[in-house]
């Protein structure tokens, strides 16, 4: 059974983590021009537009993985 204090502390850490990740996404969006990276596929037809951001997904995955590993090492 989980203590209410432990649950509250976990929710605070989760919220702080989301704030940090959101800030990083905003910064990377300005610095790296996310959404326009090499590897992002765009198809424009007559009445259809398909966008597959493979390059952007790879960059975000790498950054979030590094951030999560750093946070796990700090809070151990």
C-alpha positions in Angstrom: 0.0 0.0 0.0 1.4 3.4 -1.0 1.6 6.3 1.5 -0.2 9.5 0.5 3.0 11.5 1.0 4.9 9.3 -1.4 2.2 9.6 -4.0 2.2 13.4 -3.6 5.9 13.6 -3.9 5.8 11.4 -7.1 3.2 13.6 -8.6 5.3 16.7 -7.9 8.4 15.1 -9.5 6.2 14.1 -12.5 5.0 17.7 -12.9 8.5 19.1 -12.6 9.7 16.6 -15.2 6.9 17.7 -17.6 7.8 21.3 -17.2 11.4 20.6 -17.9 10.5 18.5 -21.0 8.2 21.2 -22.2 10.9 23.9 -21.8 13.3 21.7 -23.7 10.9 21.2 -26.6 10.3 24.9 -26.8 14.0 25.6 -26.8 14.8 22.9 -29.4 11.9 24.2 -31.5 13.6 27.6 -31.7 17.2 26.4 -32.0 16.8 23.3 -34.3 13.8 24.4 -36.3 12.0 21.2 -35.4 9.5 20.1 -38.0 11.9 21.0 -40.8 14.8 18.6 -40.2 16.3 16.3 -42.8 14.4 13.1 -42.7 11.0 14.7 -42.3 8.9 13.5 -45.2 6.2 15.7 -46.8 3.9 14.7 -49.6 1.6 17.2 -51.2 -1.1 16.0 -53.5 -4.0 17.8 -55.1 -6.2 17.8 -52.0 -4.0 16.0 -49.5 -1.0 16.7 -47.5 0.9 14.0 -45.5 3.7 14.9 -43.1 5.8 12.2 -41.4 8.4 13.8 -39.0 10.9 11.0 -38.8 13.9 13.2 -38.3 12.1 15.3 -35.6 10.9 12.1 -33.8 14.5 10.8 -33.7 15.9 14.0 -32.3 13.1 14.2 -29.6 13.6 10.6 -28.7 17.3 11.1 -28.2 16.9 14.2 -26.1 14.1 12.7 -24.0 16.2 9.5 -23.5 19.2 11.5 -22.3 17.1 13.6 -20.0 15.4 10.6 -18.5 18.7 8.8 -17.9 20.1 11.9 -16.3 17.1 12.3 -14.0 17.2 8.6 -13.0 20.9 8.9 -12.1 20.3 12.1 -10.0 17.3 10.8 -8.0 18.8 7.3 -7.2 
